[in-house]
Amino acid sequence: MPVLKSLLRTPWFWGIIGIVLLLSLNVIKDPTYLAVGINPTTGQLSGNVLDILRVSAPIIMIALGMTFVIATKGIDLSVGSIMAVGGAAAMELLRALNAPSSFGAMFTAIALALLLGAVLGLINGLLVSIVGLQPFISTLVMMLAARGIARVITGGQNTNSQNQPFQQISNGQVLGLPISFVTAIAIVVVVTVIMRRTALGLMIESIGVNPDASRLAGIRPRPILITVYVLSGILAAGGGLFTVSEVMTVDVSGTGYQMELDAILAVVIGGTSLAGGKFSILGSTVGALLIATLNKTVLFLGVSAAATPAFKAIVIVLLVLLQSERVRTFVLQAGRRRTRKEVVA
């Protein structure tokens, strides 16, 4: 019982419950929804569950970076646009190199995309920590500027290219799982080890709780803030690579569009407070999986484009209400009162 009570107070537990409920809803409509088979064309495993894992990879990446930004009491609205910049740079370079089977071209494109993500994240960090702009304002400006940069890189056109190794990032598999998902989880593990085995994680949380007290304790907020925004930029560019490698095309208007909202939702669902302070990497990962499952469910149920935002909002609100201990206590007390009345009657 104590274990159950502890789980009920854990936000990511309710994220898992949400995933199970959404999958159950899909299974009710199609009992074979969770079936996994062999694709006769590629010889790889295929199925809706694998599709969810594949599309969750970019969300996991940007949610991971957003987690640390929010933990410092900040916000990064530019991650979606940085995804577009990373994807645009990679596609343009691969098209220019014209090396369909070159691993060197793939690694060069990845390095360029991550470098640009780091530079844009650095600019965000400098605006927030040195200039003193509010994170909302500085990243909003970057959101608009980065989308423009992506258009400049591609000349305002959607760009496609051919590179088999790069395409395998999203379409290849390792032990039956999408390479992009495995890579995202590996990055989550590495970042978790760094944050929890070093003082960096505690310093991030302390800045979010009380930056003045942190400064008095000898912690310098500026380098920490710059670090989290650079990390967010790098992870966003990585998410862009996952997105464009699936179809080998970058849509400068659509790639990463409103993904910052999914990232923020994933982080909040996972239990990291927008007020800053303690963060949960596991929670953000579960939240990203929930958002991916919700997006897939919306398409599978045939919800119209006009009703999609309302449908997603209802699901998210219900989940957040379930996470609230006050709401759960109210419901339980109401149930007990009703039971007592029935017994007395």
C-alpha positions in Angstrom: 0.0 0.0 0.0 2.8 2.6 0.8 4.3 1.8 -2.6 0.9 2.4 -4.3 0.4 5.7 -2.5 3.9 6.8 -3.5 3.1 5.9 -7.2 -0.2 7.8 -7.0 1.8 10.9 -6.0 4.3 10.5 -8.9 3.3 12.5 -12.0 4.9 10.2 -14.5 2.9 7.3 -13.1 -0.2 9.0 -14.4 1.5 9.6 -17.7 1.9 5.8 -18.0 -1.7 5.4 -17.1 -2.6 7.9 -19.9 -0.6 5.9 -22.4 -2.3 2.7 -21.4 -5.7 4.2 -21.7 -5.0 5.7 -25.1 -3.7 2.4 -26.4 -6.7 0.6 -25.0 -9.0 3.1 -26.8 -7.2 2.3 -30.0 -7.4 -1.5 -29.4 -11.2 -1.1 -28.8 -11.5 0.3 -32.3 -9.1 -2.2 -33.8 -8.2 -5.3 -31.8 -5.0 -5.8 -34.0 -3.7 -2.3 -33.2 -0.8 -3.6 -31.1 0.1 -6.3 -33.5 3.7 -6.3 -34.8 4.6 -7.9 -38.2 7.3 -8.1 -40.8 7.3 -5.5 -43.6 7.8 -7.5 -46.8 9.5 -4.6 -48.5 12.2 -3.8 -45.9 12.2 -7.1 -43.9 12.0 -5.0 -40.7 9.4 -5.2 -37.9 6.5 -2.8 -38.4 3.4 -1.9 -36.4 1.7 1.0 -34.7 3.7 0.7 -31.5 7.0 1.0 -33.4 5.5 4.0 -35.2 4.8 5.6 -31.9 8.3 5.0 -30.7 9.7 6.4 -33.9 7.7 9.7 -33.7 8.4 10.0 -30.0 12.2 10.3 -30.6 12.2 14.0 -31.6 9.8 14.9 -28.8 12.0 13.1 -26.3 15.0 15.2 -27.5 13.3 18.6 -27.2 11.5 17.7 -24.0 14.8 16.7 -22.4 16.4 20.1 -23.2 13.2 21.9 -22.2 13.3 20.1 -18.8 16.5 21.8 -17.7 15.4 25.2 -19.1 12.2 25.1 -17.2 14.0 23.9 -14.1 15.9 27.2 -14.1 12.5 29.0 -14.2 12.9 29.7 -17.9 11.2 28.7 -21.1 12.5 28.0 -24.6 10.0 28.7 -27.4 12.6 28.4 -30.1 13.1 24.6 -30.1 10.7 24.0 -33.0 12.4 26.5 -35.2 15.9 25.2 -34.2 14.7 21.8 -35.4 13.9 23.4 -38.8 17.4 25.0 -38.9 19.1 21.7 -38.1 17.1 19.8 -40.6 17.5 22.4 -43.3 21.3 22.6 -42.8 21.6 18.8 -43.0 19.5 18.4 -46.1 21.2 21.3 -47.9 24.7 19.9 -47.1 23.7 16.3 -48.1 22.3 17.6 -51.4 25.4 19.6 -52.1 27.7 16.7 -51.3 25.6 14.3 -53.5 27.0 11.2 -51.8 24.1 8.8 -51.4 26.0 6.1 -49.6 28.7 8.1 -47.7 28.9 7.8 -43.9 31.3 10.8 -44.0 28.6 13.0 -45.5 26.1 11.8 -42.9 28.4 12.6 -39.9 29.3 16.0 -41.5 25.6 16.9 -41.8 24.9 15.8 -38.2 27.9 17.9 -36.9 26.8 21.0 -38.9 23.2 20.7 -37.6 24.3 20.2 -34.0 26.8 23.1 -34.3 24.1 25.5 -35.5 21.8 24.3 -32.7 24.5 25.0 -30.2 25.1 28.5 -31.6 21.4 29.4 -31.5 21.1 28.0 -28.0 24.2 30.1 -27.0 22.5 33.2 -28.3 19.4 32.4 -26.2 21.6 31.8 -23.2 23.5 35.1 -23.6 20.3 37.1 -24.0 18.8 35.6 -20.9 21.9 35.5 -18.6 24.0 38.4 -19.8 21.6 40.9 -21.4 18.9 40.1 -18.8 16.0 39.6 -21.2 13.1 37.5 -20.0 13.4 33.9 -21.4 9.9 34.2 -22.9 10.9 37.3 -24.9 14.4 36.2 -26.0 13.3 32.7 -27.1 10.2 34.1 -28.8 12.5 36.4 -30.9 14.7 33.4 -31.6 11.7 31.3 -32.6 10.9 33.8 -35.4 14.5 34.4 -36.3 15.5 30.7 -36.6 12.5 30.0 -38.8 13.7 32.8 -41.1 17.3 31.3 -41.0 15.9 27.9 -42.1 14.2 29.6 -45.0 17.4 31.4 -45.9 19.4 28.2 -45.8 17.0 26.5 -48.2 16.1 29.5 -50.3 12.5 29.3 -49.1 12.0 25.9 -50.7 11.5 22.5 -49.3 14.7 20.6 -49.7 15.2 16.8 -50.2 18.3 14.8 -50.6 19.5 11.2 -50.8 21.9 9.5 -48.3 21.2 6.0 -47.2 23.1 6.0 -43.9 21.4 9.3 -42.8 18.0 7.9 -43.8 18.6 4.9 -41.5 18.6 7.2 -38.5 14.8 7.1 -38.4 14.0 4.2 -40.7 16.6 1.7 -39.5 16.2 -0.7 -36.5 18.3 -2.0 -33.7 16.9 -5.2 -32.1 13.6 -4.5 -33.7 13.4 -0.9 -32.3 13.8 2.3 -34.3 17.4 3.6 -34.3 16.1 7.1 -33.6 14.2 5.9 -30.5 17.2 3.9 -29.2 19.5 6.9 -29.8 17.1 9.2 -27.9 16.9 6.9 -25.0 20.7 6.5 -24.9 21.1 10.3 -24.9 18.5 10.4 -22.0 20.6 7.9 -20.0 23.9 9.7 -20.7 22.4 13.1 -19.7 20.8 11.6 -16.6 24.1 10.2 -15.5 25.8 13.6 -16.0 23.1 15.5 -14.1 22.8 13.1 -11.2 26.4 12.0 -10.8 27.8 15.6 -10.9 26.8 18.8 -9.2 25.3 20.2 -12.4 21.8 18.9 -11.8 21.8 20.3 -8.2 23.0 23.7 -9.4 20.3 23.8 -12.1 17.6 23.0 -9.5 19.1 25.5 -7.0 19.0 28.3 -9.6 15.3 27.5 -10.3 14.4 27.5 -6.6 16.3 30.7 -5.5 18.9 32.3 -7.8 19.9 34.8 -5.2 20.6 32.2 -2.5 22.4 30.1 -5.1 24.7 33.1 -5.8 25.4 33.5 -2.1 26.2 29.8 -1.9 28.9 30.3 -4.6 27.0 29.1 -7.6 27.4 31.3 -10.7 24.0 31.4 -12.5 25.2 32.8 -15.8 27.4 29.8 -16.9 24.6 27.4 -15.8 21.9 29.3 -17.7 24.1 29.4 -20.8 24.8 25.7 -20.5 21.1 24.7 -20.3 20.1 26.9 -23.3 23.0 25.5 -25.4 22.0 22.0 -24.4 18.4 22.7 -25.4 19.6 24.0 -28.8 21.8 21.0 -29.5 19.0 18.6 -28.5 16.5 20.5 -30.6 18.7 20.3 -33.7 19.1 16.6 -33.0 15.3 16.3 -32.9 15.2 18.0 -36.3 17.7 15.4 -37.7 15.3 12.7 -36.5 12.4 14.4 -38.2 13.9 15.0 -41.6 15.7 11.7 -41.8 12.4 9.9 -41.8 11.3 11.4 -45.2 14.7 12.9 -46.3 12.9 16.2 -46.8 12.8 19.4 -44.8 9.7 21.5 -44.8 10.9 25.0 -43.6 7.3 25.9 -42.6 6.2 22.6 -41.1 9.3 20.9 -39.6 9.2 21.5 -35.9 6.0 23.6 -36.2 4.5 24.1 -32.7 6.8 21.3 -31.3 7.7 23.7 -28.5 4.2 23.2 -27.2 4.5 19.4 -27.2 7.8 19.7 -25.4 6.4 22.0 -22.7 3.4 19.7 -22.2 5.7 16.6 -21.9 7.8 18.3 -19.3 4.8 19.5 -17.2 3.1 16.1 -17.5 6.3 14.6 -16.2 6.2 16.6 -13.1 8.6 19.5 -13.6 7.1 22.7 -12.3 7.0 25.8 -14.5 8.0 27.7 -11.4 11.4 26.1 -11.6 13.3 23.9 -9.2 13.3 20.1 -9.1 13.1 18.3 -12.5 12.3 14.8 -13.6 14.1 13.4 -16.6 12.1 10.1 -16.4 8.9 12.1 -16.2 9.7 14.2 -19.3 10.5 11.0 -21.2 7.2 9.5 -20.2 5.4 12.7 -21.1 7.0 12.7 -24.5 5.8 9.1 -25.1 2.3 10.2 -24.0 2.3 13.1 -26.4 3.5 10.8 -29.3 0.8 8.3 -28.4 -1.8 11.0 -28.2 -0.8 12.4 -31.7 -1.0 8.9 -33.1 -4.4 8.2 -31.5 -5.8 11.4 -33.0 -4.9 10.3 -36.5 -6.0 6.7 -35.9 -9.4 7.7 -34.6 -9.9 10.0 -37.5 -10.4 13.2 -35.5 -10.9 16.1 -37.8 -8.1 18.7 -38.1 -10.5 21.3 -36.7 -11.3 19.3 -33.6 -7.8 17.9 -33.0 -6.6 20.8 -30.6 -9.8 20.4 -28.5 -9.4 16.7 -28.3 -5.8 16.9 -27.2 -6.7 19.7 -24.7 -9.4 17.5 -23.1 -7.0 14.6 -22.7 -4.2 16.7 -21.3 -6.6 18.5 -18.8 -8.0 15.2 -17.6 -4.5 13.8 -17.1 -3.4 16.9 -15.2 -6.5 16.7 -13.0 -5.7 13.0 -12.2 -2.2 14.2 -11.2 -3.6 16.7 -8.7 -3.7 15.2 -5.3 -6.3 17.7 -4.2 -8.6 16.6 -7.0 -8.1 12.9 -6.2 -8.8 13.5 -2.5 -12.0 15.4 -3.4 -13.2 12.6 -5.6 -12.4 10.0 -3.0 -14.1 11.9 -0.2 -17.2 12.4 -2.4 -17.3 8.7 -3.1 -17.0 7.9 0.6 -19.8 10.3 1.5 -22.1 8.7 -1.1 -21.3 5.3 0.2 -22.1 6.3 3.8 -25.4 7.8 2.6 -26.3 4.6 0.9 -25.5 2.5 3.9 -27.6 4.8 6.2 -30.5 4.6 3.8 
